[in-house]
Amino acid sequence: ALGRLLGEAIDEPDVRRAASLAIEAVQSADFSGRPLGAANAALPDPGPPHLQLWQALGAMREHRGDGHVACLVADEVGPCESLVMQAATGRSERESLRTNRGWSEEEWESAVRSLQERGWLDDDERPTPAGTEARDAIEAATDRLAAPFLAGLGDRAIELVDALRPIAERIMAA
């Protein structure tokens, strides 16, 4: 898929530089307590730079995801409840989240009721001020837990973003 989306750009210096920086970030990161991130980081080198980049970005994504799950668990937000909140914010479509993640209509409605009882959703399933504050706090805590990941790169973290930008733009355009 990356070969199709990137075409000739797959061999450009941005891909090689982004792969190099992403691999460096993964190799210097602490994956303690982050099982999915650690599993992705432990995969063997796939060879070509575009695949190295894909794999390193997967490890980075799962590192953050593991931290996000820890924050949700600490705030006693269940898996379906987290998706209900995401749909309530308008960031993702309700039915797509529900069906793609395998939640029944009954499970979804139970999560809605739970969040309404907590005062996080109103009767129209929109976030209340308390719900928005709670969600923002979870996201901020997730970001704090993820911040050390790129700290090992220092100023080169910006270089990584700059190298990824044309790649991402090309993928988004496709």
Backbone bond lengths (Angstrom), bond angles and torsions (degrees), N, CA, C in turn:
res aa  C-N    CA-C-N  psi(-1)  N-CA   C-N-CA  omega(-1)  CA-C   N-CA-C  phi
1 A - - - 1.460 - - 1.534 110.31 -
2 L 1.343 116.47 -41.85 1.465 118.43 178.88 1.521 111.38 -64.57
3 G 1.318 116.65 -38.29 1.457 120.24 177.76 1.518 110.83 -61.08
4 R 1.320 116.41 -41.98 1.464 120.87 179.14 1.522 110.80 -67.45
5 L 1.321 116.83 -42.76 1.468 120.60 -176.87 1.524 113.00 -73.59
6 L 1.311 116.85 -38.41 1.461 120.00 -176.39 1.524 113.17 -89.27
7 G 1.315 117.16 -23.96 1.460 119.84 -179.84 1.517 110.89 56.37
8 E 1.325 116.37 -134.79 1.462 121.39 -178.36 1.532 112.52 -64.65
9 A 1.325 116.47 -22.49 1.470 120.48 -179.80 1.523 112.08 -64.91
10 I 1.320 116.93 -13.57 1.461 120.85 -178.29 1.529 111.69 -60.93
11 D 1.330 116.38 -24.81 1.462 120.81 -179.05 1.522 113.13 -102.83
12 E 1.325 117.40 10.19 1.466 120.27 -178.03 1.530 111.22 -77.17
13 P 1.325 115.77 157.33 1.469 120.53 -179.18 1.530 113.83 -58.58
14 D 1.336 118.40 -31.09 1.466 120.16 179.27 1.528 111.29 -59.23
15 V 1.318 116.85 -39.30 1.470 120.68 -179.59 1.521 109.56 -67.19
16 R 1.326 116.41 -46.00 1.470 119.38 -179.89 1.529 111.26 -64.74
17 R 1.327 117.11 -41.74 1.470 120.91 -179.46 1.523 110.46 -67.18
18 A 1.330 117.08 -44.31 1.464 120.19 178.64 1.525 110.46 -61.78
19 A 1.328 116.84 -42.28 1.470 120.29 178.71 1.521 110.45 -61.45
20 S 1.307 116.68 -45.13 1.458 121.03 -179.41 1.533 111.39 -60.46
21 L 1.314 116.32 -46.55 1.468 120.21 -179.31 1.522 111.74 -68.45
22 A 1.325 117.26 -40.74 1.468 120.43 179.93 1.529 110.60 -65.49
23 I 1.318 116.62 -40.91 1.471 120.39 177.59 1.521 109.78 -63.03
24 E 1.313 116.62 -42.96 1.465 120.53 178.69 1.533 110.72 -60.18
25 A 1.321 116.90 -42.20 1.468 120.61 178.71 1.523 110.44 -62.54
26 V 1.329 116.76 -44.38 1.466 120.85 -179.44 1.531 110.30 -64.47
27 Q 1.324 117.17 -43.06 1.463 120.48 -177.74 1.523 112.74 -67.31
28 S 1.325 117.38 -26.15 1.463 119.51 -179.18 1.532 112.88 -97.40
29 A 1.320 117.36 -1.24 1.467 120.90 -175.78 1.525 111.93 -83.53
30 D 1.323 114.70 154.14 1.462 122.23 174.86 1.530 107.64 -96.35
31 F 1.305 116.68 116.88 1.458 121.56 -179.37 1.531 112.18 -102.21
32 S 1.321 117.70 17.22 1.462 121.08 178.68 1.524 109.75 -57.49
33 G 1.327 116.16 130.40 1.458 121.35 178.05 1.518 114.06 70.78
34 R 1.307 116.66 15.59 1.475 121.11 -178.62 1.533 108.20 -127.08
35 P 1.320 116.51 79.66 1.467 120.06 -171.39 1.530 114.63 -63.67
36 L 1.314 118.70 -41.43 1.463 118.81 -179.41 1.523 111.12 -71.36
37 G 1.310 116.35 -40.09 1.458 119.74 176.17 1.511 111.17 -62.22
38 A 1.331 116.70 -45.38 1.465 121.05 -179.71 1.518 111.16 -63.03
39 A 1.325 117.33 -40.98 1.463 120.52 179.65 1.528 110.60 -62.74
40 N 1.322 116.73 -42.15 1.465 120.01 178.35 1.521 111.31 -67.16
41 A 1.316 116.72 -39.11 1.472 120.47 179.95 1.527 111.72 -66.98
42 A 1.323 117.44 -26.57 1.459 121.70 -176.33 1.526 113.65 -86.07
43 L 1.326 117.82 -4.44 1.464 120.27 179.86 1.535 110.37 -64.63
44 P 1.325 117.31 149.49 1.471 119.25 179.27 1.530 111.46 -67.17
45 D 1.315 115.17 156.24 1.462 122.12 178.12 1.524 109.22 -59.48
46 P 1.346 117.24 122.71 1.471 119.24 -177.53 1.528 113.98 -80.46
47 G 1.351 117.76 -5.34 1.461 120.00 175.45 1.516 115.11 102.89
48 P 1.330 118.18 -94.92 1.466 120.26 -174.52 1.535 112.29 -60.02
49 P 1.328 116.83 144.42 1.473 120.65 -176.41 1.530 114.70 -53.91
50 H 1.340 118.28 -38.73 1.468 118.26 -178.91 1.526 111.21 -66.40
51 L 1.329 117.12 -31.87 1.467 119.87 176.76 1.526 111.17 -77.44
52 Q 1.325 116.80 -34.98 1.465 119.93 173.72 1.531 109.90 -60.75
53 L 1.325 115.66 -42.99 1.468 120.04 178.93 1.517 110.38 -62.69
54 W 1.311 117.27 -47.28 1.467 121.59 -179.62 1.529 110.46 -57.94
55 Q 1.321 115.83 -46.05 1.464 120.17 -178.60 1.529 111.35 -66.40
56 A 1.325 117.49 -43.17 1.469 120.42 179.91 1.523 110.61 -64.85
57 L 1.321 117.11 -40.73 1.468 119.58 178.19 1.525 110.64 -65.92
58 G 1.330 116.76 -33.85 1.469 119.96 175.51 1.518 111.34 -63.57
59 A 1.323 117.29 -41.96 1.469 121.16 177.82 1.529 110.07 -64.29
60 M 1.328 116.31 -40.41 1.471 120.24 178.27 1.535 110.64 -63.69
61 R 1.336 115.93 -45.06 1.467 120.70 -179.85 1.531 110.65 -60.65
62 E 1.332 116.24 -44.75 1.464 119.81 -177.98 1.529 111.39 -71.25
63 H 1.321 117.99 -31.34 1.466 120.95 174.17 1.529 109.03 -58.45
64 R 1.335 116.59 -49.54 1.455 120.62 178.47 1.531 110.42 -65.00
65 G 1.326 116.26 -41.86 1.464 120.08 -179.72 1.517 112.60 -61.06
66 D 1.326 117.08 -41.02 1.468 120.05 177.09 1.527 110.81 -61.08
67 G 1.326 116.65 -41.03 1.463 120.31 176.87 1.514 111.69 -65.18
68 H 1.323 116.38 -37.86 1.467 120.99 179.24 1.528 110.53 -64.14
69 V 1.323 115.86 -43.31 1.465 120.05 178.00 1.528 110.01 -61.21
70 A 1.330 117.25 -42.23 1.466 120.33 178.34 1.529 110.95 -60.13
71 C 1.321 117.04 -41.05 1.474 120.49 179.01 1.525 110.98 -66.90
72 L 1.324 117.38 -40.85 1.464 120.71 177.76 1.526 110.67 -63.28
73 V 1.316 116.78 -44.44 1.466 120.98 179.14 1.528 110.09 -62.25
74 A 1.332 117.03 -43.79 1.468 121.06 -179.88 1.525 111.48 -61.03
75 D 1.328 116.86 -32.37 1.469 120.73 178.68 1.524 112.57 -94.47
76 E 1.337 116.11 11.17 1.460 123.01 177.01 1.528 112.66 56.16
77 V 1.329 114.24 43.02 1.466 121.35 175.49 1.521 107.05 -104.22
78 G 1.315 115.94 117.87 1.454 120.92 -178.83 1.519 111.93 -75.19
79 P 1.329 116.01 167.03 1.465 120.10 -177.32 1.529 113.42 -58.39
80 C 1.319 117.14 -46.88 1.461 119.18 -179.79 1.527 110.10 -68.67
81 E 1.324 117.35 -38.03 1.466 120.79 178.03 1.529 111.30 -60.22
82 S 1.324 116.80 -39.03 1.465 119.08 179.94 1.526 110.51 -63.88
83 L 1.329 116.65 -37.87 1.467 119.99 178.39 1.519 111.69 -71.43
84 V 1.328 116.77 -36.74 1.470 120.19 176.16 1.524 109.61 -60.78
85 M 1.335 116.51 -43.42 1.471 119.44 178.16 1.523 111.10 -63.64
86 Q 1.315 116.85 -39.58 1.458 119.89 179.18 1.530 110.04 -63.27
87 A 1.319 117.48 -43.12 1.463 120.82 178.01 1.523 110.48 -65.83
88 A 1.329 116.28 -39.53 1.477 120.45 -178.20 1.526 111.80 -62.67
89 T 1.322 117.08 -29.83 1.465 120.24 179.60 1.522 112.02 -78.33
90 G 1.330 116.18 -12.48 1.454 120.23 -178.20 1.519 113.73 86.45
91 R 1.320 117.17 3.87 1.474 120.50 -178.93 1.521 112.08 -73.05
92 S 1.327 116.68 -24.88 1.464 121.34 178.94 1.525 108.14 -144.44
93 E 1.312 115.08 156.53 1.459 121.18 -178.52 1.526 109.96 -79.84
94 R 1.322 115.37 130.49 1.466 123.27 -175.57 1.519 112.95 -51.60
95 E 1.313 116.77 -57.91 1.464 120.43 -172.74 1.526 111.36 -65.86
96 S 1.285 116.74 -35.71 1.463 120.57 177.45 1.530 110.30 -63.98
97 L 1.333 117.02 -46.66 1.463 119.87 177.73 1.523 111.27 -60.85
98 R 1.324 116.09 -45.42 1.460 120.35 -176.66 1.520 111.41 -62.40
99 T 1.323 116.73 -50.53 1.464 118.97 -174.70 1.528 112.07 -76.21
100 N 1.332 117.87 -38.39 1.463 119.48 -179.48 1.515 112.13 -65.85
101 R 1.314 117.42 -28.71 1.472 120.55 179.57 1.527 112.66 -96.07
102 G 1.343 116.48 -1.48 1.460 120.52 173.04 1.515 116.15 81.89
103 W 1.329 117.95 21.47 1.457 120.19 178.29 1.522 109.68 -87.30
104 S 1.326 116.03 135.86 1.470 120.16 176.74 1.525 108.63 -75.12
105 E 1.304 115.28 164.72 1.468 120.15 176.55 1.531 110.33 -60.72
106 E 1.327 116.69 -38.12 1.465 120.85 179.45 1.530 111.48 -65.31
107 E 1.329 116.89 -42.74 1.466 120.52 178.47 1.531 110.67 -64.54
108 W 1.325 115.63 -40.35 1.464 120.11 179.53 1.529 109.76 -63.31
109 E 1.313 116.47 -47.24 1.468 120.57 -179.35 1.525 111.40 -63.79
110 S 1.314 117.37 -35.65 1.463 120.96 176.30 1.528 110.43 -63.31
111 A 1.335 116.85 -41.42 1.468 120.94 177.87 1.527 110.50 -65.79
112 V 1.325 117.11 -38.93 1.476 120.87 176.70 1.526 109.40 -59.90
113 R 1.319 116.84 -48.81 1.479 120.78 -179.38 1.530 111.00 -60.49
114 S 1.324 116.21 -41.95 1.462 120.33 179.25 1.524 110.75 -60.00
115 L 1.317 117.05 -44.63 1.465 120.90 179.78 1.530 111.62 -69.48
116 Q 1.308 116.78 -32.48 1.470 119.57 175.32 1.530 110.14 -67.73
117 E 1.320 116.93 -39.79 1.460 120.86 178.04 1.522 111.44 -64.82
118 R 1.314 117.21 -31.94 1.468 121.76 176.81 1.527 111.45 -76.06
119 G 1.329 115.91 -13.44 1.459 120.16 -177.61 1.518 113.25 84.11
120 W 1.333 116.58 18.87 1.458 120.78 -178.32 1.528 112.65 -93.66
121 L 1.337 117.02 -21.51 1.460 121.73 177.38 1.521 109.22 -127.18
122 D 1.336 115.38 145.65 1.462 118.97 175.57 1.533 109.88 -88.95
123 D 1.314 116.89 -174.52 1.465 120.70 -177.58 1.525 113.25 -66.43
124 D 1.329 117.13 -19.31 1.465 121.57 178.08 1.531 112.36 -96.06
125 E 1.338 115.55 12.50 1.463 123.31 179.74 1.528 112.70 62.67
126 R 1.319 115.24 33.05 1.471 120.70 173.59 1.520 107.60 -105.19
127 P 1.331 117.23 148.56 1.465 119.49 179.91 1.528 111.43 -63.52
128 T 1.312 115.12 136.13 1.458 120.95 172.75 1.530 107.52 -82.50
129 P 1.321 117.92 170.09 1.471 117.88 174.16 1.530 112.25 -55.14
130 A 1.335 117.18 -39.69 1.471 120.13 178.15 1.525 110.78 -65.30
131 G 1.327 117.06 -39.05 1.459 120.95 178.46 1.522 111.91 -65.86
132 T 1.333 115.27 -41.95 1.466 119.87 177.91 1.516 110.37 -63.90
133 E 1.321 116.43 -42.96 1.465 120.42 179.02 1.526 111.01 -62.83
134 A 1.325 117.26 -42.73 1.462 121.04 -179.95 1.531 110.71 -64.97
135 R 1.324 116.27 -44.97 1.464 119.75 -179.95 1.530 110.56 -64.13
136 D 1.323 116.67 -43.28 1.468 120.09 178.23 1.522 111.43 -61.84
137 A 1.337 116.69 -37.73 1.466 120.39 179.25 1.531 110.59 -66.70
138 I 1.330 117.26 -39.41 1.469 121.13 178.24 1.526 109.80 -64.96
139 E 1.322 116.55 -43.54 1.472 120.06 179.02 1.531 110.83 -64.36
140 A 1.338 117.18 -40.88 1.472 120.47 179.45 1.531 110.60 -65.22
141 A 1.335 116.48 -40.64 1.465 119.72 177.86 1.527 110.43 -65.21
142 T 1.317 116.54 -40.16 1.469 121.01 177.06 1.528 109.90 -60.49
143 D 1.316 116.34 -45.20 1.470 120.51 178.96 1.527 111.56 -61.91
144 R 1.341 116.65 -40.32 1.470 119.64 178.29 1.523 110.94 -62.71
145 L 1.324 116.35 -41.50 1.466 119.89 179.12 1.527 111.98 -67.77
146 A 1.322 117.13 -29.66 1.464 121.10 -178.60 1.525 112.85 -85.24
147 A 1.318 117.26 -21.23 1.473 121.04 -173.67 1.529 113.97 -55.72
148 P 1.334 119.55 -41.93 1.476 118.20 -178.92 1.525 113.86 -62.26
149 F 1.331 116.54 -20.13 1.461 119.95 -177.73 1.528 111.30 -55.58
150 L 1.316 116.42 -48.01 1.462 120.48 -177.97 1.522 112.94 -89.15
151 A 1.326 116.90 -7.32 1.468 119.78 -178.52 1.524 111.76 -59.13
152 G 1.325 116.73 -33.25 1.459 120.40 179.26 1.519 112.71 -63.13
153 L 1.325 116.69 -24.08 1.465 119.94 178.42 1.524 112.36 -83.85
154 G 1.328 116.49 -19.88 1.464 119.44 -178.71 1.521 110.82 58.98
155 D 1.335 115.72 -132.37 1.463 120.90 -179.22 1.522 112.76 -64.96
156 R 1.317 116.61 -19.07 1.467 119.55 179.80 1.521 112.11 -71.66
157 A 1.344 117.66 -11.81 1.470 119.91 174.56 1.527 109.38 -60.86
158 I 1.324 116.80 -39.87 1.471 120.87 176.73 1.526 109.54 -65.48
159 E 1.315 116.36 -37.87 1.465 120.12 177.28 1.529 110.55 -62.22
160 L 1.342 116.35 -38.88 1.461 120.22 177.37 1.523 110.12 -62.52
161 V 1.315 116.55 -47.48 1.471 120.11 178.94 1.527 110.15 -59.80
162 D 1.320 116.66 -43.58 1.466 120.55 179.81 1.530 111.70 -63.61
163 A 1.332 116.97 -36.96 1.462 120.22 178.34 1.525 111.24 -71.93
164 L 1.334 116.91 -31.55 1.462 121.23 -179.52 1.524 112.53 -77.48
165 R 1.317 116.89 -29.37 1.465 120.58 -173.71 1.534 113.10 -53.47
166 P 1.346 120.58 -53.49 1.470 118.66 -179.31 1.532 112.90 -64.61
167 I 1.316 116.16 -31.02 1.464 119.93 177.75 1.523 109.13 -67.00
168 A 1.317 116.36 -48.24 1.467 121.07 179.63 1.525 111.32 -62.33
169 E 1.316 116.28 -41.64 1.464 119.61 179.70 1.529 110.94 -62.31
170 R 1.307 115.83 -40.84 1.465 119.91 179.22 1.538 110.03 -64.69
171 I 1.320 117.06 -42.95 1.462 120.64 178.93 1.522 110.87 -65.66
172 M 1.317 116.80 -43.94 1.478 120.90 179.49 1.529 110.62 -62.67
173 A 1.316 117.52 -39.54 1.464 121.10 179.66 1.531 111.25 -65.55
174 A 1.331 115.62 -32.67 1.465 119.51 -179.36 1.530 111.12 -76.75
